[in-house]
Amino acid sequence: MSDPLTDPARVLIVFYSRSGSVEALAVAAAEAARDAGATVRVRRAREVADADAMAKVEGWTENAARQNALYPAPTHEDAEWADAILFGTPCYFGAMATELKAFLDMLGPQWKRGALSGKVGGAFAVASWPHGGSEVVTLSLYAPMAHLGMVILPPGYTDAAMLEAGSPYGASAIVGAENADPRREDLDAIRHQSRRTVAIAQALIAAGEMPCRRS
């Protein structure tokens, strides 16, 4: 019989990725969470631009079709199911992707009911350049988490991996104009952040402090 205090932590990873760089971090986060014993859902926010706009950017349409075939769109049910949510985004003009913001903006009913209160929240980001805004964007995601009553969990410098990549606010990667693959160090940082997220979520569940697990 299922026991809400001993069942594995449930982790939702919601991301938007145009070229695949954020996707790579999301996949690494999912793998690390599963290795840590969590049940994981990976979801990709959907485009808000129309087909004509997408066609003007090389590879956008094709990448969107490939990723959308792999990852369902996030739903309200996903958010309520999770004990922890990691949000991943590219940096566009120092701000999160509109696609991810659109999903967050749809969580009004959950905010009104307090349905996400007490869940663990974290963020990760990808930028093209070292000063492309990854830290600003990661911090900006803390604001909606606070409104939703989530327990905001930054990775801090809690592992040597965080001294080599990312920031204490969240894992990140700098991929350049060519949208290079994230480095090994970048993947190590998001894996640590994911494992830490699972550990804290599991501790809150065991302590009876995860509201969504209460009957």
ABEGO torsion letter per residue (X at the ends): XBBAAABBBBBBBBBBBAAGAAAAAAAAAAAAAAAAGBBBBBBBBBBABBAAAAAABBGAAAAAAAAAAABBBBBAAAAAABABBBBBBBBBGGBBBAAAAAAAAAAAAAAAAGAABGBBBBBBBBBABAAAGAAAAAAAAAAAAAAAGBBBBBAEBABAAAAABEBAAEBBBBAEAAGBBBBAAAAAAAAAAAAAAAAAAAAAAAAGABAAABX
